[in-house]
Amino acid sequence: MDNAIGSFGPAVRAQGISFAYGQGESRNPVLFDISIEIPPGQLVVMTGPSGSGKTTLLTLLGGLRTAQNGRIDLLGHDLSHLRSHDLVRIRREIGFIFQRHNLFGSLTATENVRMALQLGDLSSGEVRPRAREMLEQFGLAHRLDHKPHSLSVGQCQRVAIARALANRPRLVLADEPTAALDKDATTNVLNRLKQLTVENRAAILMVTHDHRIIELADRLVHMVDGRIVSDLVLSDALRMCEFLKGVAPFRSLTPDELTILAEKVSRRHFDPGDIITREGDESEELFLILEGEVEIVREDHEVARLGPTDFFGEVSLVSGVPRNATVVATEALDTYVLGKAEFRTAMETSASFREQLRRYYFQRY
């Protein structure tokens, strides 16, 4: 294995992960075909009822448990192909924050943080000052030499968070990190985590029931009964709403209708020369151009070019006939994509959308 742990691509990529506890008649499946990617610089909040599999997924993504099915790539490496000492090296790039603080009872707060720092790249002379600095950042300057038994539950948790973040990890996996903290301590912890995503491009996956955290999240993932039932990038959702408001058929939608529609739209990238749709194919999607340009080709002849805020695919979706043209990306292209089912739902639930789309369709064709 290389000395440099993979630094490109997602910090975490899971594909088709299933997991069960026990065997035979006592086998209890808890995760079902989970797929998720977390890029550098993103704070992901995972919610869901107790028993939905959040903590189990967190331990699998961090390499603390072995996946039974599917594949997990952690910081650029397939976990199933790693030898034990390589996995140990990668775990040093991860900050783990557990529901229980898991501090060493015989060590002071400073010594607990120093233990983590000694696994990093700091010189021996830098370790103690860095440990003190981290604890001071979390309001523990007056508890540096106290052992866990003389600290409150919230103070122990802050020591554990300081320890997890001390080496400026590239990935943070946190399980209810603020459950034992008051409002001010929670705000401080969240600001430090957000700072880590901005300054160090760290990826953070946080399991929580704490609604105070959501306002700083970049993305919300919701789990129910071992499955991811929604995965929403908040900035994209807001941007989608703004974008949809500028596209003719969507202008008359109410804010509620726009928000519901934006949650169902996915983003897709195409490279120059990519064929997006082919003439004669059945239509399954509506494409809205965010950036870039496409060429519309019919019977081997260019008939139009479309750019930002233009869209295509609605003719076939409205009429039910196969696509009447081939669409090719002429440059790097970013699109929003609305599937057939979601498109039809919008048509059925919003008379204004239906009316606007048909009017635009007849004006255009």
Secondary structure as GFF3:
##gff-version 3
##sequence-region A 1 365
A	DSSP	beta_strand	12	21	.	.	.	ID=ss1
A	DSSP	three_ten_helix	24	26	.	.	.	ID=ss2
A	DSSP	beta_strand	28	38	.	.	.	ID=ss3
A	DSSP	beta_strand	43	47	.	.	.	ID=ss4
A	DSSP	alpha_helix	54	61	.	.	.	ID=ss5
A	DSSP	beta_strand	69	74	.	.	.	ID=ss6
A	DSSP	beta_strand	77	78	.	.	.	ID=ss7
A	DSSP	three_ten_helix	79	81	.	.	.	ID=ss8
A	DSSP	alpha_helix	84	91	.	.	.	ID=ss9
A	DSSP	beta_strand	94	97	.	.	.	ID=ss10
A	DSSP	alpha_helix	109	117	.	.	.	ID=ss11
A	DSSP	alpha_helix	124	137	.	.	.	ID=ss12
A	DSSP	three_ten_helix	141	143	.	.	.	ID=ss13
A	DSSP	three_ten_helix	148	150	.	.	.	ID=ss14
A	DSSP	alpha_helix	153	165	.	.	.	ID=ss15
A	DSSP	beta_strand	171	175	.	.	.	ID=ss16
A	DSSP	alpha_helix	183	199	.	.	.	ID=ss17
A	DSSP	beta_strand	203	207	.	.	.	ID=ss18
A	DSSP	three_ten_helix	211	216	.	.	.	ID=ss19
A	DSSP	beta_strand	219	224	.	.	.	ID=ss20
A	DSSP	beta_strand	227	233	.	.	.	ID=ss21
A	DSSP	alpha_helix	234	245	.	.	.	ID=ss22
A	DSSP	three_ten_helix	248	250	.	.	.	ID=ss23
A	DSSP	alpha_helix	255	263	.	.	.	ID=ss24
A	DSSP	beta_strand	266	270	.	.	.	ID=ss25
A	DSSP	beta_strand	275	277	.	.	.	ID=ss26
A	DSSP	beta_strand	285	291	.	.	.	ID=ss27
A	DSSP	beta_strand	294	298	.	.	.	ID=ss28
A	DSSP	beta_strand	301	306	.	.	.	ID=ss29
A	DSSP	beta_strand	311	312	.	.	.	ID=ss30
A	DSSP	alpha_helix	314	319	.	.	.	ID=ss31
A	DSSP	beta_strand	326	329	.	.	.	ID=ss32
A	DSSP	beta_strand	333	339	.	.	.	ID=ss33
A	DSSP	alpha_helix	340	349	.	.	.	ID=ss34
A	DSSP	alpha_helix	351	364	.	.	.	ID=ss35
###
